[in-house]
């Protein structure tokens, strides 16, 4: 399990942009989750759910939403403080 945890943490830091890279990483993730005891006979989606993981696509979308939300909060705070926001609303 420590190796899998390390791989998950590394993969979380890397957001591939090319479909081929995404498919390759998703394939590795499918195999790795299938090696987990008690999850061998479950579907990939069930394995992800039980491990509280997201597919790469969902993780990327989630990351983009968080990033946009943080940017909006930062811009709002700067406007409230009277700071000029370049390209701001």
C-alpha positions in Angstrom: 0.0 0.0 0.0 2.8 2.6 0.6 3.9 2.3 -3.0 0.3 2.9 -4.2 -0.1 5.9 -1.9 3.1 7.3 -3.2 2.0 6.8 -6.8 -1.4 8.4 -6.1 0.3 11.5 -4.5 2.7 11.8 -7.5 -0.1 11.5 -10.0 -2.2 14.1 -8.1 0.6 16.6 -8.8 0.7 15.9 -12.5 -2.3 16.8 -14.7 -1.6 15.4 -18.2 -3.0 17.3 -21.1 -2.7 14.8 -23.9 -5.4 12.1 -24.3 -2.8 9.4 -24.8 -1.1 10.3 -21.5 -4.5 10.4 -19.7 -5.4 7.0 -21.0 -2.1 5.5 -20.1 -2.3 6.9 -16.5 -5.9 5.7 -16.2 -4.8 2.2 -17.3 -2.1 2.2 -14.6 -4.6 3.4 -12.0 -7.1 0.6 -13.1 -4.4 -2.1 -12.6 -3.2 -0.6 -9.3 -6.7 -0.5 -7.8 -7.3 -4.0 -9.0 -4.3 -5.2 -6.9 -5.9 -4.0 -3.7 -7.2 -6.8 -1.6 -11.0 -7.1 -1.6 -11.4 -5.0 -4.7 -10.3 -7.5 -7.3 -13.8 -8.4 -8.5 -15.3 -4.9 -8.4 -15.8 -2.5 -11.3 -13.3 0.3 -11.7 -15.9 2.9 -10.7 -16.7 0.9 -7.5 -12.9 0.6 -6.7 -12.5 4.3 -7.1 -15.5 5.0 -4.9 -14.3 2.7 -2.1 -10.8 4.2 -2.2 -12.3 7.7 -2.4 -10.5 8.5 -5.6 -11.6 10.3 -8.7 -10.9 9.5 -12.4 -8.2 11.8 -13.9 -10.9 13.6 -15.9 -13.0 14.3 -12.8 -9.9 15.3 -10.8 -8.9 17.7 -13.4 -12.3 19.4 -13.6 -12.4 19.6 -9.8 -8.9 21.2 -9.7 -10.0 23.7 -12.3 -13.1 24.6 -10.3 -11.1 25.1 -7.2 -8.5 27.2 -9.0 -11.2 29.4 -10.5 -12.9 29.8 -7.1 -9.6 30.7 -5.4 -8.9 33.3 -8.1 -12.4 34.8 -7.7 -12.0 35.0 -3.9 -8.6 36.6 -4.2 -9.9 39.2 -6.7 -12.9 40.0 -4.4 -10.6 40.4 -1.4 -8.3 42.7 -3.4 -11.2 44.8 -4.6 -12.5 45.1 -1.0 -9.1 46.3 0.1 -9.1 48.9 -2.7 -6.3 47.2 -4.7 -6.5 47.4 -8.4 -6.9 44.0 -10.0 -5.3 43.7 -13.5 -7.9 42.3 -15.9 -10.4 42.2 -13.0 -14.1 42.5 -13.3 
